[in-house]
Amino acid sequence: MVRALLKNGRIEPVEPLPPEWAEGQELLVDARTLSDDPADIERWARELEEGAAGISTEDARELERALAEIERQSKEAVRRQWGLP
């Protein structure tokens, strides 16, 4: 299952699409609504923690490095756009 968000009338994936999917392929979308039921929130938090526990230390460090680089590049691009040094 691919997670996606509805934005401005368009469905936008929030994770990579499976490589076997083809352009123009028909997809079935199953809308989920967010719940504010405490049991649902606890289940979601537990699933998130279990998933995060499976991430290796090196993968976590690589993600942090990548996010820092993205932030650096974004700031640099805005400085150029605004004509700042």
Contact map, one row per residue, 1 for C-alpha under 8 A:
1110000000000000000000000000000000000000000000000000000000000000000000000000000000000
1111000000001111100000000000000000000000000000000000000000000000000000000000000000000
1111100000001110000000000000000000000000000000000000000000000000000000000000000000000
0111110000111110000000000000000000000000000000000000000000000000000000000000000000000
0011111000111100000000000000000000000000000000000000000000000000000000000000000000000
0001111111110000000000000000000000000000000000000000000000000000000000000000000000000
0000111111110000000000000000000000000000000000000000000000000000000000000000000000000
0000011111000000000000000000000000000000000000000000000000000000000000000000000000000
0000011111100000000000000000000000000000000000000000000000000000000000000000000000000
0000011111110000000000000000000000000000000000000000000000000000000000000000000000000
0001111011111000000000000000000000000000000000000000000000000000000000000000000000000
0001111001111100000000000000000000000000000000000000000000000000000000000000000000000
0111100000111111100000000000000000000000000000000000000000000000000000000000000000000
0111100000011111000000000000000000000000000000000000000000000000000000000000000000000
0111000000001111100000000000000000000000000000000000000000000000000000000000000000000
0100000000001111110000000000000000000000000000000000000000000000000000000000000000000
0100000000001011111010000000000000000000000000000000000000000000000000000000000000000
0000000000000001111110000000000000000000000000000000000000000000000000000000000000000
0000000000000000111111000000000000000000000000000000000000000000000000000000000000000
0000000000000000011111000000000000000000000000000000000000000000000000000000000000000
0000000000000000111111101000000000000000000000000000000000000000000000000000000000000
0000000000000000001111111000000000000000000000000000000000000000000000000000000000000
0000000000000000000011111000000000000000000000000000000000000000000000000000000000000
0000000000000000000001111100000000000000000000000000000000000000000000000000000000000
0000000000000000000011111110000000000000000000000000000000000000000000000000000000000
0000000000000000000000011111000000000000000000000000000000000000000000000000000000000
0000000000000000000000001111100000000000000000000000000000000000000000000000000000000
0000000000000000000000000111110000000000000000000000000000000000000000000000000000000
0000000000000000000000000011111000000000000000000000000000000000000000000000000000000
0000000000000000000000000001111100000000000000000000000000000000000000000000000000000
0000000000000000000000000000111110000000000000000000000000000000000000000000000000000
0000000000000000000000000000011111000000000000000000000000000000000000000000000000000
0000000000000000000000000000001111100000000000000000000000000000000000000000000000000
0000000000000000000000000000000111110000000000000000000000000000000000000000000000000
0000000000000000000000000000000011111001100000000000000000000000000000000000000000000
0000000000000000000000000000000001111101100000000000000000000000000000000000000000000
0000000000000000000000000000000000111111100000000000000000000000000000000000000000000
0000000000000000000000000000000000011111110000000000000000000000000000000000000000000
0000000000000000000000000000000000001111111000000000000000000000000000000000000000000
0000000000000000000000000000000000111111111100000000000000000000000000000000000000000
0000000000000000000000000000000000111111111110000000000000000000000000000000000000000
0000000000000000000000000000000000000111111111000000000000000000000000000000000000000
0000000000000000000000000000000000000011111111100000000000000000000000000000000000000
0000000000000000000000000000000000000001111111110000000000000000000000000000000000000
0000000000000000000000000000000000000000111111111000000000000000000000000000000000000
0000000000000000000000000000000000000000011111111100000000000000000000000000000000000
0000000000000000000000000000000000000000001111111110000000000000000000000000000000000
0000000000000000000000000000000000000000000111111111000000000000000000000000000000000
0000000000000000000000000000000000000000000011111111100000000000000000000000000000000
0000000000000000000000000000000000000000000001111111110000000000000000000000000000000
0000000000000000000000000000000000000000000000111111111000000000000000000000000000000
0000000000000000000000000000000000000000000000011111111000000000000000000000000000000
0000000000000000000000000000000000000000000000001111111100000000000000000000000000000
0000000000000000000000000000000000000000000000000111111100000000000000000000000000000
0000000000000000000000000000000000000000000000000011111110110000000000000000000000000
0000000000000000000000000000000000000000000000000000111111110000000000000000000000000
0000000000000000000000000000000000000000000000000000001111111000000000000000000000000
0000000000000000000000000000000000000000000000000000000111111100000000000000000000000
0000000000000000000000000000000000000000000000000000001111111110000000000000000000000
0000000000000000000000000000000000000000000000000000001111111111000000000000000000000
0000000000000000000000000000000000000000000000000000000011111111100000000000000000000
0000000000000000000000000000000000000000000000000000000001111111110000000000000000000
0000000000000000000000000000000000000000000000000000000000111111111000000000000000000
0000000000000000000000000000000000000000000000000000000000011111111100000000000000000
0000000000000000000000000000000000000000000000000000000000001111111110000000000000000
0000000000000000000000000000000000000000000000000000000000000111111111000000000000000
0000000000000000000000000000000000000000000000000000000000000011111111100000000000000
0000000000000000000000000000000000000000000000000000000000000001111111110000000000000
0000000000000000000000000000000000000000000000000000000000000000111111111000000000000
0000000000000000000000000000000000000000000000000000000000000000011111111100000000000
0000000000000000000000000000000000000000000000000000000000000000001111111110000000000
0000000000000000000000000000000000000000000000000000000000000000000111111111000000000
0000000000000000000000000000000000000000000000000000000000000000000011111111100000000
0000000000000000000000000000000000000000000000000000000000000000000001111111110000000
0000000000000000000000000000000000000000000000000000000000000000000000111111111000000
0000000000000000000000000000000000000000000000000000000000000000000000011111111100000
0000000000000000000000000000000000000000000000000000000000000000000000001111111110000
0000000000000000000000000000000000000000000000000000000000000000000000000111111111000
0000000000000000000000000000000000000000000000000000000000000000000000000011111111111
0000000000000000000000000000000000000000000000000000000000000000000000000001111111111
0000000000000000000000000000000000000000000000000000000000000000000000000000111111110
0000000000000000000000000000000000000000000000000000000000000000000000000000011111110
0000000000000000000000000000000000000000000000000000000000000000000000000000001111111
0000000000000000000000000000000000000000000000000000000000000000000000000000001111111
0000000000000000000000000000000000000000000000000000000000000000000000000000001100111
